[in-house]
Amino acid sequence: MVDSPIVHWFPGHMAKATRMITEYIKKVDVVIELLDARIPRSSANPVILELVGQKPHIVLLNKVDLADSSATKEWVEFFTKQGITVLTMDSKSGKGNKKLISTVEKLSKPTIDKWIAKGIRSRSVRTIILGIPNVGKSTLINSLAGSAATRTANKAGHTRGQQWVKIGKNLELLDTPGVLWPKLEDQRAAARLAMTGAISDDVYDLEHVIKQLLEFLLTHTPHILVERYKLKPDEMENADIILESIGRRRGCLVSGGIVDLDKARRILLQDYRNSKLGSITFDTVDEEPYYIDGEIPVLEGE
């Protein structure tokens, strides 16, 4: 944990999006919460959890191809023990699509049965996919939709660009903006969100983020650093020495042979995001939740 904040970021449009989701969620039958399998706790928005209420709820762990498989298994067990329906997904490849659709249909069956009892047979099952930015919502929707889907025109009261996507005959998905929670109280979570691209690269302290990334790798998977950057034992003492060594090996030098540390940080970040450092899961099931005393932060902004 760092002493000074990595990021304080909650753009006004996200506060608006949260208010809109409050209204959207009243109109759907099943809620799909899309999480990043690398950071299931850090990418879980407590505001969304509060808004879900008693609606049928699916936790979908996306990007499992980028996460550690044993850690993903632990997270599946974690959610299952809480009585939460949980599925894994690689939205880019479409692996898991059929299972997701069948699960939505299963969870919506009580609602469908009520319609049938009332003589209502034409209404589609409606679902919403919620998640933070860059978690893969659009990719998932496009994957589910395929060439057979039709996107409706914007409906009155919807934010520009928000559309219902019809999947087959009986399912409609509502696309929504990615929403971060108002206050990132846990700077560990903030750093992990920054690493994975959920937070804009323009608004956080790159030095602190990369230091946390290096400290994590040094503690949990030091062999990855050694193999990727050909580091020697005396270059693996701490994050600062590792970063400078990486910079020298990658030619990040300025006049006088001094290492351009900022350039080295950006190389390391891109290597991580381009999967050059292997499959890594940062969040573990035994870590403390990122929000304080179970309280949902108050919305800020316009």
Solvent accessible surface area in square Angstrom, and as a share of the most:
residue,aa,sasa,rsa
1,M,152,0.68
2,V,28,0.16
3,D,157,0.81
4,S,51,0.33
5,P,72,0.46
6,I,5,0.03
7,V,4,0.03
8,H,145,0.65
9,W,52,0.18
10,F,25,0.10
11,P,31,0.19
12,G,28,0.27
13,H,106,0.48
14,M,7,0.03
15,A,0,0.00
16,K,106,0.45
17,A,2,0.01
18,T,4,0.02
19,R,107,0.39
20,M,48,0.21
21,I,2,0.01
22,T,45,0.26
23,E,87,0.39
24,Y,7,0.02
25,I,10,0.05
26,K,130,0.55
27,K,103,0.44
28,V,2,0.01
29,D,17,0.09
30,V,0,0.00
31,V,0,0.00
32,I,1,0.00
33,E,7,0.03
34,L,0,0.00
35,L,2,0.01
36,D,4,0.02
37,A,1,0.01
38,R,14,0.05
39,I,1,0.00
40,P,0,0.00
41,R,29,0.11
42,S,3,0.02
43,S,1,0.01
44,A,23,0.18
45,N,3,0.02
46,P,3,0.02
47,V,10,0.06
48,I,3,0.01
49,L,90,0.45
50,E,114,0.51
51,L,40,0.20
52,V,5,0.03
53,G,50,0.48
54,Q,183,0.81
55,K,60,0.25
56,P,48,0.30
57,H,30,0.13
58,I,0,0.00
59,V,2,0.01
60,L,0,0.00
61,L,1,0.00
62,N,0,0.00
63,K,33,0.14
64,V,37,0.22
65,D,76,0.40
66,L,51,0.26
67,A,5,0.04
68,D,52,0.27
69,S,92,0.59
70,S,69,0.45
71,A,18,0.14
72,T,14,0.08
73,K,133,0.56
74,E,90,0.40
75,W,4,0.01
76,V,44,0.25
77,E,80,0.36
78,F,61,0.25
79,F,19,0.08
80,T,81,0.47
81,K,175,0.74
82,Q,101,0.45
83,G,70,0.67
84,I,41,0.21
85,T,46,0.27
86,V,19,0.11
87,L,21,0.11
88,T,57,0.33
89,M,1,0.01
90,D,23,0.12
91,S,5,0.03
92,K,174,0.74
93,S,79,0.51
94,G,19,0.18
95,K,155,0.66
96,G,26,0.25
97,N,22,0.12
98,K,178,0.75
99,K,121,0.51
100,L,2,0.01
101,I,45,0.23
102,S,54,0.35
103,T,14,0.08
104,V,2,0.01
105,E,84,0.38
106,K,153,0.65
107,L,45,0.22
108,S,1,0.00
109,K,115,0.49
110,P,81,0.51
111,T,39,0.23
112,I,51,0.26
113,D,63,0.32
114,K,132,0.56
115,W,31,0.11
116,I,76,0.39
117,A,89,0.69
118,K,156,0.66
119,G,56,0.54
120,I,76,0.39
121,R,183,0.67
122,S,109,0.70
123,R,76,0.28
124,S,12,0.08
125,V,6,0.03
126,R,73,0.27
127,T,0,0.00
128,I,0,0.00
129,I,0,0.00
130,L,0,0.00
131,G,4,0.03
132,I,3,0.01
133,P,30,0.19
134,N,88,0.45
135,V,2,0.01
136,G,16,0.15
137,K,18,0.08
138,S,68,0.44
139,T,53,0.31
140,L,0,0.00
141,I,1,0.01
142,N,83,0.43
143,S,37,0.24
144,L,16,0.08
145,A,14,0.11
146,G,51,0.49
147,S,123,0.79
148,A,90,0.70
149,A,23,0.17
150,T,85,0.50
151,R,111,0.41
152,T,46,0.27
153,A,81,0.63
154,N,75,0.38
155,K,84,0.36
156,A,107,0.83
157,G,77,0.74
158,H,29,0.13
159,T,49,0.28
160,R,219,0.80
161,G,44,0.43
162,Q,21,0.09
163,Q,47,0.21
164,W,8,0.03
165,V,0,0.00
166,K,62,0.26
167,I,21,0.10
168,G,52,0.50
169,K,174,0.74
170,N,104,0.53
171,L,9,0.04
172,E,25,0.11
173,L,1,0.00
174,L,0,0.00
175,D,27,0.14
176,T,6,0.03
177,P,31,0.20
178,G,14,0.13
179,V,2,0.01
180,L,1,0.00
181,W,4,0.01
182,P,5,0.03
183,K,82,0.35
184,L,6,0.03
185,E,79,0.36
186,D,16,0.08
187,Q,20,0.09
188,R,47,0.17
189,A,2,0.01
190,A,0,0.00
191,A,0,0.00
192,R,19,0.07
193,L,0,0.00
194,A,0,0.00
195,M,3,0.01
196,T,10,0.06
197,G,23,0.22
198,A,6,0.05
199,I,1,0.01
200,S,45,0.29
201,D,66,0.34
202,D,134,0.69
203,V,55,0.32
204,Y,22,0.08
205,D,52,0.27
206,L,19,0.10
207,E,94,0.42
208,H,39,0.17
209,V,0,0.00
210,I,1,0.00
211,K,77,0.33
212,Q,21,0.09
213,L,0,0.00
214,L,2,0.01
215,E,75,0.34
216,F,27,0.11
217,L,0,0.00
218,L,46,0.23
219,T,102,0.60
220,H,105,0.47
221,T,31,0.18
222,P,52,0.33
223,H,98,0.44
224,I,25,0.13
225,L,0,0.00
226,V,58,0.34
227,E,111,0.50
228,R,79,0.29
229,Y,3,0.01
230,K,145,0.61
231,L,9,0.04
232,K,122,0.52
233,P,122,0.77
234,D,95,0.49
235,E,29,0.13
236,M,28,0.12
237,E,117,0.53
238,N,64,0.33
239,A,5,0.04
240,D,90,0.47
241,I,59,0.30
242,I,0,0.00
243,L,11,0.06
244,E,73,0.33
245,S,9,0.06
246,I,0,0.00
247,G,0,0.00
248,R,118,0.43
249,R,90,0.33
250,R,87,0.32
251,G,48,0.46
252,C,1,0.00
253,L,87,0.43
254,V,74,0.43
255,S,102,0.66
256,G,80,0.77
257,G,34,0.33
258,I,110,0.56
259,V,12,0.07
260,D,47,0.25
261,L,70,0.35
262,D,63,0.32
263,K,101,0.43
264,A,0,0.00
265,R,32,0.12
266,R,123,0.45
267,I,41,0.21
268,L,0,0.00
269,L,5,0.02
270,Q,83,0.37
271,D,13,0.06
272,Y,10,0.04
273,R,64,0.23
274,N,89,0.46
275,S,57,0.37
276,K,105,0.44
277,L,2,0.01
278,G,41,0.39
279,S,60,0.38
280,I,6,0.03
281,T,13,0.07
282,F,2,0.01
283,D,1,0.01
284,T,52,0.30
285,V,44,0.25
286,D,120,0.62
287,E,38,0.17
288,E,129,0.58
289,P,66,0.41
290,Y,13,0.05
291,Y,58,0.22
292,I,104,0.53
293,D,129,0.67
294,G,50,0.48
295,E,120,0.54
296,I,59,0.30
297,P,23,0.15
298,V,118,0.68
299,L,64,0.32
300,E,79,0.36
301,G,48,0.46
302,E,139,0.62
